[in-house]
Amino acid sequence: MAILHDLAEALTFDISQAHLRHMGKRGHAIKREVESRAWEHIANGLNDRELSRSYTSAQRDYDTNDTMESKIVHAADSLDILLQVLHYRRRGYQDNLLADLWNERRKIILKSEVVSAKNLLKIIVREYEKL
């Protein structure tokens, strides 16, 4: 699931939350539809039907975010983005360029049921505050 969750973005690109806000009320629905169609295209291209069903099931679990595994992958994805923001800040990017992404992903982790993600968030925030 961790490896597969962004695979559709190889065909669609990563649609940011900022971009979705500009798209209006239908933004999230459009993103889901585009990524779902990309995923179907990828899964249909696999020669092994059982593997295709397995990958599709993992993707569905990720999308619904109902299992502990999916919650961990979502948390890891947000932590990864926070680490990228930290890296960009260290390289000299201005805070105002990254603030929306930083705040959005911090909120996701704070709402997460994954306790270790919250502990890692504290460490990342401490590093961010040193800048």
Residue pairs with C-beta under 8 A, 6 or more apart in sequence:
1 58
1 59
1 61
1 62
1 69
1 70
1 73
2 73
2 76
4 55
4 58
4 59
4 62
5 59
5 62
5 73
5 77
6 14
6 77
7 39
7 42
7 59
8 35
8 36
8 38
8 39
8 42
8 59
9 35
9 38
10 38
11 38
11 41
11 42
12 34
12 35
12 38
15 31
15 34
15 35
16 101
17 100
17 101
17 104
18 100
18 101
19 27
20 27
20 28
20 31
21 27
23 30
32 63
39 56
39 59
42 55
43 52
43 55
43 56
43 59
44 52
46 52
46 55
61 67
61 69
61 70
62 70
62 73
62 74
64 70
65 71
65 74
68 113
71 112
71 113
71 114
72 114
72 117
74 108
74 112
75 108
75 109
75 112
75 114
75 117
76 117
78 105
78 108
78 109
78 112
78 117
79 105
79 109
79 117
79 120
79 121
79 124
81 101
81 105
82 102
82 105
82 106
82 109
82 121
82 124
83 124
85 98
85 101
85 102
85 105
85 128
86 124
86 127
86 128
86 131
88 98
89 95
89 98
89 128
89 131
90 131
102 128
106 121
106 125
109 117
109 118
109 121
110 118
110 121
112 118
